[in-house]
Amino acid sequence: MGQNNPKTRRNPNRLAFSKYQGAGNDFLIIDDRVPFFPTEDVHLIQRLCHRRFGIGADGIILLQNDGMADFRMQIFNSDGSEAESCGNGLRCLARFIADIRGESAASYKIWMHDQIVEAFVEKEKISIALNNPRDLKLHVQQDVHFIDTGVPHAVVFVADVQKIDLNQEGKALRSHPCFGPKGSNVNFASLQSDGSISVRTFERGVEGETLACGTGAAAVAAIAAQIYNCSGPIRTRFSGGDLEISFSDEGLKLAGPAVRVFEGTFDF
């Protein structure tokens, strides 16, 4: 179990963490099965995630016990807000669980927000089974489409995602009134000649571009299936790496890499 074993904690103001990344989407994972993390401390979460004054991450994930599933995941964005879901976060947590249990192949049921998600570890490949998307709305505004894959996502297909000013255009769509008071994540996507889809995502809660987004990949693939008749598996290409989406009657499956970057402690 190493330094993330709750039995090894001594200093109540020192937390042990592990940093993991899935296609460049990075998280600080903390073993909170013996509850101790001050989830109400927004400033601490922001400080931990800050890339200059803290450790640096897109979010913080807490591994917790659960009576209905094998484990529970609680996740916070880098701005301190709690997230409803996170595909890459779930995959990183599954990798973390496998690492501390010494398992190279396993499956885990993880309670997250309002659902139980099954995660699969197959050596280097980590995948999760997502429920069927909901609230599909095509052309909510010209070429803007909307779908909820655990969190809300706007999807816009363009000729070349690299020519998009993501901070400007993503920020404008993120808080558009048509997405309600909480807004939406925003994905710009481009179909490629090999059948893959290039994607850039502006994530709410991070309030900027992340190197990859799991639920964003699922949203883009689901919209592509609707408007371009794309069939799975669909490879989505982010600047941080590739994620694969496959379809079934039960929902979507998100697969890709998830690796440990380093471990450490933080005094607060």
N, C-alpha and C positions, 0 to 999 in steps of 0.2 A: 504493500500500500504506500510506502514511502512517506514523504512529507505531507501528502494530502490525507493521510489517515487521521480521522478526527481524534484518535486516542493520543496522537503525538503532539497536539497543540498544548502549549503552556502559557504563552503570553496572550492575554485577551485582546491586546491592541496590535497583534501581529497576525496577519493572515497568510496562509500558504495558498499559492495559486499555480495553475498550469496554463500556459498559453498555447492554444491550438488554432490552426487555420484550415479552412476548406476552400480551395481555389482562391486563396488570398483574402477571404472573408475571415477576420481574426477575432478571437474571443478569449477572455480570461475566465477560466473555469475554476470554481471553488467548491470544495466538498463541504456541503452544508447539511449533511445528514444528521449531525448533531447541531441543531440550529444555533447560529451565532452571528450571521452576517446582518448588519443593520440596513435592511432593505429600504427603510424610510429616509436614509441619508443620501439624498440626491447629490450633494456636494462631493461625497466620498466616491460615488459611482463616476461622476464626471472627472474627478481627479485621477482615479485609476485608469480611465480610458484615454486621458489626454496624452497625445503623442509627444509632447514636449515637456510637460510638467508631471507626467505620471508614467505608467507602464506602456500604455498605448493599445487600443483595441476598438473594434466596432461595437462591442457590447460585453456584458458580464453575464455568465451563466452560473446558476446555482444548482448543484446536484442535491436533491432532497429525497427523503423517503416518501412513499405513498402507499395507502392502504388498498387501492384498487389496481395498481400497476406495479411493475418491478421498481420503477423510480419515478420521480417527478422532476421536471425542469422548470425553473423560473428564470426568465431572461430580461435583462434591462438594456435599453439602448444607451449609447454613449452620452446622451443628454440627460440621462437619469430616469427617463420614462420607461414604464414596463411595456414590453412587446407582447402581442397576442401569440405570435408564432415566429419561427425562424427555421427554414429548412437546413441551411448550412450549420446553424447552431445545434440543431438536433443531431446532425451527422457528426459534428465535432464531439458532442457529449457522448455519443455511442462509442466513438474511438477512445475517449477518456475512460469510460467505464470498462471497456475491453482491456485497456492498458493497466488499470489498477487491479483488475481481476486476473491478469495474465492469460487472456483468451484471444486466440487469433481468428476464431470463427464462433459467432454467437448471434442471438437475437434477443432484443429487449423490448418490453412494452413500457413506454414512457408517457406519463400524464403531463399534458401541457395545456394550460389555460382552460379549455372546455372539452378536450378530447384526448383519447389515448392513441398514440402513434407507435407503430412498430418499426424498430430500427434493426438493420442487419449488418453484421460485420463479417466480411469475407476477405481476410488478409488485408490488402491495401484498399479494397473497394468497400465503401460505406454507403449504404442506401437506406432510405426511409420510404414508407408507404403513406402517401398523403390522401386524405379524403377527396372525393370528387369536388372540383371547384364549384362555387356558387355565385349568384348575382351577376351572371354574364350579361354584359350590355355592350353591343357593338355600336360604333359610331355615336358615342355619347356627345362628341363634339368633333365634327369633320372626321379626321382620321384617327381620333383617339378612342380606344376601346377600354373597357373596364372588366375586371374579374377579381374574385376573392379566392385566393388559394391558401387561406389561413390568415392572411393579412391582405388588405386591399391593394390592387395593382392597376395602374393605368399602363396601357401598351400602345406604342406608336411605331408603326413600321416606316422606315425611311430608306433612302438609297444607300447612305453611308453613315453609320453611327459615329465614325471618327470626325465627321464634319459638324457634329452637333455641339453647340455650346451648352453642355449639360447643366452647369451651375445656373445659367440664366433660364434656359427652357425647362429644365427639370424643376427648378424652384417655382416657376410660374404655374406649372401644372399641379405640383404637389399640393398646393393650397387652393386649387380652383373650387369655387362654390358648389359645382356639380358633384364633388366628392364628399360633401358634408363637412362638419366642423373639424374632424380629425384629419382630413385630407387623405392622400394616397401616396404610395410609392410610385415612381415613374420609371418606365423602361422604354428605351429606344432600341429598336431591333432592325437588322438588315438580313434578308435572305441571301445565302451564299450559293455559288454554283454547285458545290458538293453536297447540298442539302442541309448543311448546318446553318445555324442562325447566330450572327454576332449580336451581342447585347451589351448595353451600358445601362446601369441602374442608379437613379437618384433615390436614396433611402430616407424616409422620414425617421426622425429620432437620431439619425446620424447627421442629417441635413447636408448631405453631400454625396458624392459618388463612392460606392464601395467596389472593391475589385471583383466581387461576384455576389450573387443573391440567389439563394435556392428557391424561395417561393416566387421570385421574379422569373427565374428560368422556367418554372412550372407555368406561370401566367403566360409568358411569351409562347411556350409550346402549345398551350391550350387555345390561345387566340389564333395561332398559325394553323392549327387543325381546323378551326372554324372557317377562317376566311381564305386559306390557301389549300385546304384539303391535305395538309401535311399529315403523315402517319408516323407513328413511333417505331423505334426509338429516335428521338430528336436530340441532336447534339447542340447545346448552346455554348457559345464561345465568349468568355469574358476575358478581360485583361489579366485576371489572376489565374485562369485555367478553365477547363471545360467541365460542364455538367451535363449529364444525360437524363432525358425524361422519357419514360415509357408509359403507355396507357393500358388500362384494364377496366373491366366493368366496375370494379370496386373503387377506382380512383387513379391517381398518378403515382409513379415511383421515381424518386429523385436519387441519382447515384453519382458518385465522384470520389475524389481523394479527401482525406482528412488526416492531418498529421500534427504531432506535438512539436512545438517550436522550442520551448524551454520551460523550466520551472523556477520558482523563486518564492520569496517572502516579501511582504510589504508592511511597514509600520504605519499606523494611522492613529 
